[in-house]
Amino acid sequence: GVPQHQKNLIFVRQGDKVKVEYTRSPVRVGRGRRGEAKKVEIPKGINGRPVDQANYREVQNAGQFKHGDILPGSAFVLGDARTYNRELLSVNTGKSSSLYKLRQAARRLAQSHQGTKKELVDKIADLVEQAYPSQKDNHKAAEAMTIGHFIVNGGCCRHRSAALQMALQSANSGLRQAGSLMRINSQYTRGRLGGAGNHAWVEVKLSRGNYVVDPNANNPKTGKKNRGFMEDSLQLKSKEGEIMFGAGYHLYIRGGYGTTVWRPKSLVK
């Protein structure tokens, strides 16, 4: 990997000389046949339109997702492809996507469910873990990949947490179709994992309190992914307004509900 202090440097070979340029944002560039830097082009989303300000609008604190949404990396700037140094994670609910099968399975599970809401949430979380195991495939940066594909130098927490949120949204559809009054109130949540870096998980509101479902972090006590109720006794609030709390085996630092998505303008009211 490239050291952090070198990520803003571009090395351009001109004959036997190497020209070094500095930029404010991390830049990913290719090389031409003679070693010159290539222009980074704007990629297209799953709707076939360029991922730029003409076709997408940035939506803050989105806890639920729609077909065509893009979950960008934390340092991405809409329309500036030089900042797209990881994959553009796209929500694709079409029949050709792996997410379609997961959503159908969650809907059927909800239609036939006879237990508690927590039991249903746990079953759907199990579906996600089975559908998206802990493996990674190597993909290019600035590629509009749908949920279910992973990139080696990017974490998987956005992928699985977004997939879980979509599955829970589909479960609500199944509950309505079955005539059930039960509804799952869930939100994709961003923040940090204690002792680690940026992270994402899902919080479900239950009668006992917020139930954290983390399809990424392991719980060594159970041998499974971490799940647990927010522990009120461990809640702390920082000067920045972040909430720190324990849930299951881990300590979480909630930066806010939801996340930033780039949504096709046709879906924004």
DOMAR-99164 format. One record per atom (N, C-alpha, C): x negated, y negated, z; residue in one letter. Coordinates in steps of 0.02 Angstrom, whole numbers, padded with zeros to 5 digits, always signed. Layout:
<nodes>
XYZA
...
</nodes>
This chain:
<nodes>
-00040+00060+00000G
+00000+00000+00000G
-00042-00062+00000G
-00013-00117-00020V
-00048-00181-00022V
-00043-00215+00046V
-00098-00238+00073P
-00095-00273+00138P
-00047-00331+00134P
-00016-00347+00191Q
+00036-00399+00192Q
+00009-00466+00166Q
-00052-00483+00184H
-00078-00548+00165H
-00095-00552+00091H
-00094-00495+00055Q
-00109-00496-00016Q
-00048-00490-00060Q
+00010-00482-00031K
+00070-00470-00071K
+00091-00530-00112K
+00067-00590-00096N
+00086-00649-00134N
+00034-00667-00186N
-00014-00623-00198L
-00067-00637-00246L
-00054-00599-00311L
-00064-00632-00366I
-00059-00600-00432I
-00129-00599-00463I
-00153-00541-00483F
-00218-00536-00515F
-00207-00527-00590F
-00232-00573-00630V
-00223-00572-00702V
-00292-00567-00734V
-00304-00513-00771R
-00369-00504-00804R
-00370-00541-00871R
-00420-00581-00880Q
-00432-00616-00943Q
-00502-00599-00966Q
-00506-00548-01010G
-00571-00522-01029G
-00606-00491-00970G
-00667-00516-00954D
-00703-00489-00897D
-00689-00528-00833D
-00649-00581-00838K
-00634-00621-00780K
-00565-00603-00751K
-00559-00610-00687V
-00496-00598-00653V
-00471-00663-00623V
-00413-00686-00646K
-00383-00747-00621K
-00336-00730-00563K
-00341-00765-00508V
-00299-00752-00450V
-00250-00810-00441V
-00186-00794-00440E
-00134-00844-00430E
-00096-00830-00366E
-00074-00882-00333Y
-00037-00875-00270Y
+00034-00900-00279Y
+00082-00862-00252T
+00151-00883-00256T
+00180-00883-00185T
+00236-00919-00177R
+00267-00923-00111R
+00304-00859-00092R
+00328-00823-00143S
+00366-00762-00130S
+00329-00702-00157S
+00338-00643-00126P
+00308-00582-00153P
+00330-00572-00225P
+00285-00555-00268V
+00300-00548-00339V
+00278-00480-00363V
+00320-00449-00404R
+00302-00385-00434R
+00298-00397-00509R
+00240-00386-00538V
+00231-00396-00609V
+00199-00335-00639V
+00212-00325-00704G
+00178-00272-00740G
+00119-00300-00777G
+00090-00259-00821R
+00034-00283-00860R
+00046-00267-00933R
+00027-00313-00976G
+00031-00302-01047G
-00026-00258-01070G
-00030-00248-01135R
-00082-00205-01162R
-00152-00231-01147R
-00159-00296-01143R
-00225-00326-01132R
-00235-00347-01060R
-00190-00328-01017G
-00198-00343-00946G
-00164-00406-00923G
-00132-00443-00970E
-00099-00504-00948E
-00035-00488-00911E
-00013-00534-00869A
+00047-00523-00829A
+00109-00527-00874A
+00154-00480-00864K
+00217-00481-00900K
+00267-00526-00865K
+00312-00554-00902K
+00367-00592-00873K
+00417-00543-00843K
+00438-00557-00782V
+00487-00513-00749V
+00556-00531-00773V
+00590-00484-00803E
+00656-00498-00831E
+00711-00483-00780E
+00767-00518-00786I
+00824-00508-00743I
+00856-00440-00760I
+00861-00394-00712P
+00894-00330-00727P
+00970-00338-00730P
+01003-00287-00754K
+01076-00289-00759K
+01107-00245-00705K
+01164-00266-00680G
+01200-00227-00631G
+01238-00170-00664G
+01276-00132-00626I
+01312-00075-00654I
+01369-00097-00699I
+01387-00162-00696N
+01439-00188-00741N
+01409-00212-00807N
+01344-00204-00815G
+01311-00223-00877G
+01292-00295-00883G
+01306-00335-00831R
+01290-00406-00832R
+01225-00420-00793R
+01187-00469-00814P
+01125-00486-00778P
+01139-00505-00706P
+01094-00484-00662V
+01102-00500-00590V
+01074-00569-00579V
+01115-00620-00590D
+01094-00689-00582D
+01154-00730-00558D
+01142-00795-00548Q
+01194-00838-00520Q
+01252-00850-00568Q
+01242-00837-00631A
+01296-00846-00680A
+01349-00791-00673A
+01329-00732-00648N
+01375-00675-00646N
+01390-00650-00576N
+01350-00669-00527Y
+01359-00645-00458Y
+01361-00704-00410Y
+01395-00693-00354R
+01397-00743-00301R
+01374-00710-00236R
+01334-00746-00199E
+01309-00719-00135E
+01363-00725-00082E
+01380-00670-00050V
+01431-00668+00003V
+01397-00649+00068V
+01405-00691+00118Q
+01373-00680+00183Q
+01417-00637+00229Q
+01385-00598+00272N
+01419-00560+00324N
+01473-00513+00298N
+01460-00481+00242A
+01507-00432+00215A
+01501-00367+00254A
+01554-00346+00286G
+01553-00284+00325G
+01582-00226+00286G
+01623-00241+00235Q
+01651-00190+00192Q
+01632-00207+00120Q
+01629-00155+00079F
+01601-00163+00012F
+01651-00146-00043F
+01637-00174-00102K
+01678-00163-00161K
+01636-00135-00218K
+01670-00104-00266H
+01636-00078-00324H
+01600-00135-00361H
+01536-00125-00376G
+01497-00177-00410G
+01455-00220-00365G
+01467-00217-00298D
+01426-00254-00251D
+01353-00231-00256D
+01308-00278-00242I
+01237-00262-00238I
+01212-00281-00169I
+01178-00235-00136L
+01147-00249-00071L
+01074-00264-00085L
+01053-00327-00084P
+00984-00345-00100P
+00939-00334-00040P
+00874-00336-00052G
+00826-00335+00003G
+00828-00401+00041G
+00797-00402+00099S
+00802-00460+00143S
+00771-00523+00114S
+00721-00517+00071A
+00687-00576+00044A
+00707-00591-00028A
+00759-00558-00053F
+00779-00568-00123F
+00814-00636-00131F
+00802-00667-00188V
+00836-00730-00205V
+00875-00717-00269V
+00941-00727-00266L
+00984-00713-00323L
+00962-00754-00384L
+00947-00719-00438G
+00926-00750-00500G
+00852-00755-00510G
+00813-00743-00457D
+00740-00746-00462D
+00712-00674-00460D
+00703-00645-00519A
+00683-00575-00524A
+00615-00562-00493A
+00574-00614-00485R
+00508-00605-00454R
+00514-00581-00382R
+00571-00595-00350T
+00580-00575-00280T
+00611-00506-00275T
+00631-00476-00330Y
+00663-00410-00328Y
+00609-00356-00323Y
+00575-00353-00266N
+00520-00306-00260N
+00540-00238-00232N
+00605-00227-00226R
+00632-00161-00208R
+00692-00150-00253R
+00725-00094-00242E
+00783-00078-00284E
+00842-00122-00268E
+00884-00135-00317L
+00947-00170-00308L
+00999-00116-00294L
+01017-00108-00232L
+01062-00054-00213L
+01134-00072-00232L
+01162-00035-00278S
+01228-00052-00306S
+01282-00004-00281S
+01341-00031-00270V
+01398+00010-00249V
+01436+00031-00312V
+01435+00095-00326N
+01469+00122-00385N
+01520+00174-00363N
+01583+00158-00371T
+01636+00206-00351T
+01663+00244-00411T
+01630+00238-00468G
+01652+00273-00527G
+01645+00349-00521G
+01681+00386-00563K
+01682+00459-00558K
+01614+00491-00571K
+01570+00455-00605S
+01505+00484-00621S
+01455+00476-00564S
+01473+00440-00511S
+01426+00427-00457S
+01432+00478-00402S
+01377+00488-00365S
+01378+00534-00308S
+01423+00507-00253S
+01432+00442-00250L
+01474+00412-00199L
+01548+00431-00209L
+01567+00443-00272Y
+01636+00461-00287Y
+01654+00527-00252Y
+01611+00576-00256K
+01623+00641-00224K
+01628+00634-00149K
+01584+00594-00121L
+01585+00583-00048L
+01650+00550-00026L
+01672+00499-00063R
+01733+00464-00045R
+01794+00509-00052R
+01795+00552-00102Q
+01850+00600-00110Q
+01852+00649-00052Q
+01793+00673-00031A
+01790+00720+00025A
+01813+00686+00090A
+01794+00624+00100A
+01816+00587+00160A
+01891+00576+00160A
+01918+00561+00101R
+01990+00550+00095R
+02029+00614+00112R
+02007+00670+00084R
+02041+00735+00098R
+02035+00753+00172R
+01977+00741+00201L
+01967+00757+00271L
+02015+00717+00315L
+02024+00654+00299A
+02069+00611+00338A
+02141+00632+00330A
+02160+00654+00270Q
+02229+00674+00257Q
+02250+00734+00300Q
+02203+00778+00314S
+02220+00839+00351S
+02198+00836+00425S
+02172+00779+00447H
+02144+00775+00515H
+02200+00775+00567H
+02189+00813+00621Q
+02237+00818+00675Q
+02210+00796+00742Q
+02145+00778+00745G
+02114+00761+00809G
+02112+00687+00823G
+02062+00667+00863T
+02055+00597+00882T
+02018+00557+00828T
+02020+00492+00836K
+01986+00449+00787K
+01910+00460+00790K
+01882+00467+00850K
+01810+00480+00857K
+01791+00545+00823K
+01832+00596+00830E
+01816+00660+00798E
+01816+00653+00722E
+01861+00613+00696L
+01863+00602+00623L
+01801+00564+00601L
+01782+00512+00639V
+01722+00474+00622V
+01660+00519+00621V
+01655+00563+00671D
+01597+00608+00674D
+01596+00656+00615D
+01654+00680+00595K
+01657+00726+00538K
+01636+00692+00473K
+01657+00630+00466I
+01638+00593+00406I
+01564+00576+00406I
+01537+00560+00466A
+01465+00549+00471A
+01426+00612+00453A
+01452+00670+00472D
+01420+00733+00453D
+01419+00741+00377D
+01474+00721+00345L
+01477+00725+00272L
+01422+00684+00239L
+01412+00624+00265V
+01361+00579+00237V
+01291+00610+00245V
+01277+00637+00304E
+01212+00667+00316E
+01199+00727+00271E
+01252+00764+00256Q
+01245+00820+00210Q
+01236+00798+00138Q
+01270+00743+00120A
+01268+00719+00051A
+01202+00683+00036A
+01173+00651+00086Y
+01111+00613+00075Y
+01058+00635+00124Y
+01025+00690+00110P
+00973+00716+00155P
+00912+00669+00157P
+00866+00685+00201S
+00808+00641+00211S
+00754+00653+00159S
+00770+00642+00097Q
+00721+00647+00044Q
+00721+00582+00004Q
+00665+00568-00027K
+00659+00506-00064K
+00634+00520-00135K
+00662+00484-00183D
+00639+00488-00252D
+00605+00423-00269D
+00557+00427-00315N
+00520+00368-00334N
+00556+00331-00389N
+00576+00270-00376H
+00610+00229-00426H
+00575+00162-00430H
+00587+00126-00485K
+00556+00062-00496K
+00589+00008-00453K
+00551-00045-00442A
+00580-00104-00411A
+00624-00138-00462A
+00669-00180-00437A
+00714-00219-00480A
+00758-00175-00523A
+00771-00114-00500E
+00815-00069-00537E
+00883-00066-00502E
+00937-00071-00540A
+01003-00070-00511A
+01024+00003-00499A
+01004+00030-00443M
+01018+00099-00426M
+01079+00104-00382M
+01116+00157-00391T
+01176+00166-00350T
+01158+00203-00286T
+01202+00197-00238I
+01192+00230-00173I
+01181+00305-00185I
+01131+00332-00152G
+01115+00403-00161G
+01046+00412-00190G
+01017+00358-00217H
+00948+00360-00241H
+00905+00321-00193H
+00844+00345-00182F
+00800+00312-00135F
+00735+00291-00168F
+00704+00241-00140I
+00640+00218-00166I
+00587+00231-00113I
+00528+00251-00135V
+00476+00274-00088V
+00456+00219-00039V
+00445+00158-00063N
+00420+00106-00017N
+00476+00064+00013N
+00537+00089+00009G
+00593+00054+00040G
+00630+00102+00087G
+00654+00075+00142G
+00688+00118+00190G
+00754+00144+00163G
+00781+00194+00196C
+00843+00225+00175C
+00903+00200+00214C
+00893+00156+00263C
+00948+00138+00307C
+01004+00101+00270C
+00987+00058+00221R
+01039+00025+00182R
+01082+00076+00146R
+01048+00126+00116H
+01083+00175+00075H
+01133+00216+00115H
+01110+00247+00168R
+01154+00292+00205R
+01208+00253+00244R
+01190+00196+00272S
+01239+00157+00310S
+01293+00130+00263S
+01273+00108+00204A
+01322+00084+00155A
+01366+00141+00132A
+01337+00200+00122A
+01376+00259+00101A
+01425+00278+00156A
+01404+00275+00219L
+01448+00291+00275L
+01506+00241+00278L
+01491+00177+00270Q
+01544+00127+00272Q
+01595+00139+00216Q
+01571+00156+00156M
+01616+00169+00100M
+01659+00231+00114M
+01628+00282+00145A
+01665+00343+00161A
+01720+00329+00213A
+01705+00287+00262L
+01754+00270+00313L
+01811+00229+00282L
+01795+00185+00235Q
+01847+00147+00200Q
+01893+00195+00162Q
+01864+00247+00131S
+01904+00296+00094S
+01946+00337+00141S
+01920+00350+00202A
+01959+00387+00251A
+02023+00350+00268A
+02020+00285+00273N
+02080+00245+00287N
+02132+00254+00231N
+02108+00259+00170S
+02154+00272+00114S
+02189+00339+00123S
+02150+00390+00144G
+02179+00456+00155G
+02229+00456+00212G
+02214+00417+00265L
+02261+00413+00321L
+02327+00381+00300L
+02323+00329+00259R
+02384+00297+00235R
+02425+00345+00192R
+02390+00382+00149Q
+02425+00429+00106Q
+02459+00484+00146Q
+02430+00502+00203A
+02459+00554+00245A
+02514+00528+00291A
+02526+00463+00289G
+02577+00433+00332G
+02555+00423+00403G
+02490+00427+00416S
+02464+00419+00483S
+02458+00345+00501S
+02469+00328+00564L
+02461+00260+00587L
+02389+00246+00609L
+02347+00298+00611M
+02278+00290+00631M
+02240+00250+00578M
+02196+00204+00599R
+02153+00168+00554R
+02083+00164+00585R
+02033+00167+00543I
+01964+00162+00566I
+01939+00091+00554I
+01923+00055+00607N
+01898-00013+00603N
+01821-00010+00609N
+01788-00013+00552S
+01715-00004+00551S
+01683-00061+00513S
+01619-00074+00529Q
+01580-00125+00495Q
+01508-00104+00488Q
+01482-00114+00428Y
+01410-00109+00416Y
+01377-00163+00458Y
+01324-00146+00493T
+01292-00193+00539T
+01217-00196+00526T
+01189-00256+00528R
+01118-00264+00516R
+01083-00286+00580R
+01019-00274+00583G
+00980-00294+00641G
+00913-00260+00641G
+00892-00240+00701R
+00828-00205+00708R
+00836-00147+00756R
+00794-00097+00747L
+00793-00041+00793L
+00736-00053+00841L
+00749-00045+00906G
+00697-00058+00957G
+00633-00020+00942G
+00577-00056+00939G
+00514-00025+00924G
+00501-00015+00850G
+00547-00037+00808A
+00539-00030+00736A
+00558-00095+00702A
+00565-00092+00636G
+00580-00152+00598G
+00653-00160+00582G
+00667-00193+00526N
+00736-00206+00505N
+00774-00140+00498N
+00838-00142+00514H
+00876-00080+00514H
+00950-00096+00498H
+00987-00044+00482A
+01059-00051+00469A
+01094+00011+00496A
+01154+00001+00521W
+01195+00056+00547W
+01268+00036+00541W
+01313+00077+00566V
+01385+00063+00563V
+01412+00063+00634V
+01454+00014+00650E
+01488+00013+00715E
+01563+00021+00704E
+01592+00066+00744V
+01664+00081+00739V
+01697+00060+00804V
+01750+00022+00799K
+01786+00000+00860K
+01834+00055+00882K
+01823+00082+00941L
+01866+00133+00971L
+01893+00106+01037L
+01940+00141+01066S
+01971+00117+01128S
+01921+00111+01185S
+01870+00153+01184R
+01819+00152+01237R
+01767+00096+01225R
+01762+00072+01165G
+01712+00020+01149G
+01683+00032+01080G
+01631-00005+01064N
+01598+00002+00999N
+01557+00067+00997N
+01571+00106+00945Y
+01537+00170+00936Y
+01486+00162+00880Y
+01422+00169+00896V
+01369+00161+00847V
+01357+00227+00812V
+01360+00225+00746V
+01346+00284+00705V
+01287+00266+00661V
+01231+00296+00675D
+01169+00281+00639D
+01149+00342+00599D
+01160+00342+00533P
+01145+00400+00492P
+01071+00405+00473P
+01028+00365+00505N
+00958+00364+00487N
+00911+00383+00545N
+00921+00353+00603A
+00876+00366+00660A
+00893+00432+00693A
+00842+00470+00708N
+00851+00535+00740N
+00860+00528+00816N
+00897+00575+00844N
+00903+00580+00917N
+00870+00645+00938N
+00810+00642+00966P
+00774+00704+00983P
+00809+00746+01035P
+00854+00716+01074K
+00889+00755+01125K
+00941+00802+01094K
+00972+00779+01040T
+01024+00819+01008T
+00999+00855+00945T
+00943+00831+00918G
+00918+00859+00856G
+00958+00836+00795G
+00999+00784+00805K
+01040+00758+00751K
+01027+00683+00743K
+01064+00651+00699K
+01060+00579+00692K
+01092+00546+00753K
+01071+00485+00767N
+01092+00452+00830N
+01163+00425+00826N
+01203+00441+00877R
+01270+00414+00884R
+01282+00403+00959R
+01320+00351+00974G
+01335+00339+01045G
+01371+00273+01055G
+01405+00267+01111F
+01441+00206+01127F
+01392+00152+01151F
+01407+00090+01135M
+01367+00034+01158M
+01370+00032+01234M
+01312+00030+01266E
+01309+00029+01338E
+01312-00043+01363E
+01368-00060+01395D
+01377-00129+01419D
+01323-00151+01468D
+01299-00104+01508S
+01251-00121+01560S
+01183-00141+01531S
+01171-00124+01467L
+01107-00139+01436L
+01110-00198+01388L
+01167-00231+01384Q
+01174-00285+01336Q
+01136-00348+01359Q
+01096-00374+01314L
+01059-00435+01327L
+01066-00481+01266L
+01069-00545+01277K
+01076-00593+01223K
+01013-00636+01219K
+00983-00640+01159S
+00923-00679+01150S
+00940-00752+01137S
+00889-00795+01136K
+00899-00866+01121K
+00926-00875+01050K
+00908-00829+01006E
+00931-00833+00936E
+01001-00808+00927E
+01032-00784+00981G
+01101-00759+00976G
+01106-00686+00960G
+01050-00652+00956E
+01051-00580+00942E
+01072-00542+01005E
+01107-00487+00995I
+01129-00444+01050I
+01086-00381+01051I
+01056-00368+01108M
+01017-00307+01116M
+01056-00259+01160M
+01062-00196+01139F
+01101-00148+01178F
+01077-00077+01164F
+01091-00034+01211G
+01075+00036+01203G
+01135+00074+01176G
+01122+00125+01136A
+01175+00169+01111A
+01143+00235+01094A
+01168+00288+01126G
+01138+00353+01114G
+01066+00353+01140G
+01019+00371+01097Y
+00949+00375+01118Y
+00911+00310+01107Y
+00936+00266+01065H
+00898+00208+01042H
+00923+00141+01069H
+00878+00091+01063L
+00893+00023+01080L
+00903-00015+01014L
+00959-00051+01008Y
+00975-00087+00947Y
+00975-00162+00960Y
+00956-00200+00909I
+00958-00273+00912I
+01001-00296+00854I
+01061-00316+00868R
+01109-00335+00816R
+01097-00406+00794R
+01081-00414+00730G
+01070-00480+00703G
+01134-00512+00679G
+01186-00472+00672G
+01250-00497+00649G
+01290-00443+00616G
+01356-00449+00617Y
+01398-00401+00582Y
+01392-00412+00507Y
+01394-00358+00471G
+01393-00364+00399G
+01324-00379+00372G
+01321-00392+00307T
+01257-00407+00275T
+01271-00451+00215T
+01218-00474+00184T
+01225-00515+00123T
+01233-00468+00064T
+01284-00481+00023V
+01293-00443-00039V
+01298-00492-00096V
+01279-00469-00155W
+01290-00506-00216W
+01349-00475-00250W
+01403-00511-00254R
+01467-00484-00279R
+01483-00514-00348R
+01504-00472-00395P
+01525-00498-00460P
+01576-00554-00451P
+01567-00608-00488K
+01611-00666-00479K
+01684-00650-00492K
+01696-00599-00532S
+01766-00580-00547S
+01801-00553-00485S
+01763-00532-00433L
+01793-00504-00372L
+01796-00554-00315L
+01770-00614-00326V
+01768-00665-00274V
+01826-00713-00284V
+01866-00722-00233K
+01924-00767-00239K
+01902-00840-00232K
</nodes>
